[in-house]
């Protein structure tokens, strides 16, 4: 088998990278993904993190699934923006 054919058949695609990163991250989610999921601004999620004492550096920080659940619950009890 030619080398180029072998590389083509085993070279991961961008879809593979995306599924691998989701699989490797396990129970973590990026803050900006959570904000998109919830239909909220990043700023709203960061304010909730501050209120719930969840540490972060920026909207691209990852948080645990448990912390994401805390934020979802926070917004279920908070008035919509």
C-alpha positions in Angstrom: 0.0 0.0 0.0 1.4 3.4 -0.9 2.3 5.7 2.0 -0.1 8.4 1.0 -3.0 5.9 0.8 -2.2 4.7 4.3 -2.0 8.3 5.7 -5.3 9.2 4.1 -7.1 6.3 5.5 -6.0 6.7 9.1 -5.7 10.5 9.3 -8.4 11.9 11.7 -10.9 14.3 10.3 -12.1 17.5 12.1 -15.2 15.6 13.1 -13.0 13.0 14.8 -11.2 15.8 16.7 -14.5 17.3 17.9 -15.8 13.9 19.1 -12.5 13.1 20.8 -12.4 16.5 22.6 -16.0 16.0 23.9 -15.2 12.4 24.9 -12.0 13.4 26.6 -13.5 16.3 28.5 -16.0 13.8 30.1 -18.1 15.7 32.5 -16.7 19.2 31.7 -18.3 22.0 29.7 -17.0 25.3 28.6 -18.8 28.3 30.0 -19.5 29.7 26.5 -21.1 26.4 25.5 -23.3 26.4 28.5 -24.4 30.0 27.8 -25.2 29.0 24.2 -27.1 26.0 25.4 -29.1 28.2 27.8 -29.6 31.1 25.4 -27.9 33.5 27.8 -25.0 35.9 27.4 -21.6 34.8 28.7 -21.8 37.7 31.1 -24.9 36.2 32.7 -23.2 32.9 33.2 -20.1 34.5 34.7 -22.3 36.5 37.1 -24.0 33.3 38.2 -20.5 31.7 38.7 -19.6 34.7 40.9 -22.8 34.3 42.9 -22.4 30.6 43.3 -18.6 30.9 44.1 -17.6 28.9 41.0 -14.1 29.9 39.9 -13.2 30.7 36.3 -10.7 32.7 34.4 -12.8 33.6 31.3 -15.8 32.5 29.3 -13.7 29.8 27.7 -12.9 28.1 31.1 -14.3 24.7 31.7 -16.5 23.8 34.6 -17.7 20.4 35.9 -21.1 19.0 35.1 -22.2 19.5 38.7 -21.3 23.2 38.5 -23.2 23.5 35.2 -26.2 21.9 36.9 -25.9 24.5 39.7 -25.9 27.3 37.2 -29.0 25.8 35.4 -30.8 25.6 38.7 -29.8 29.2 39.5 -31.4 30.4 36.3 -34.6 28.3 36.9 -35.1 30.4 40.0 -33.9 33.7 38.6 -36.1 36.1 36.6 -35.4 35.9 32.8 -33.2 38.7 31.3 
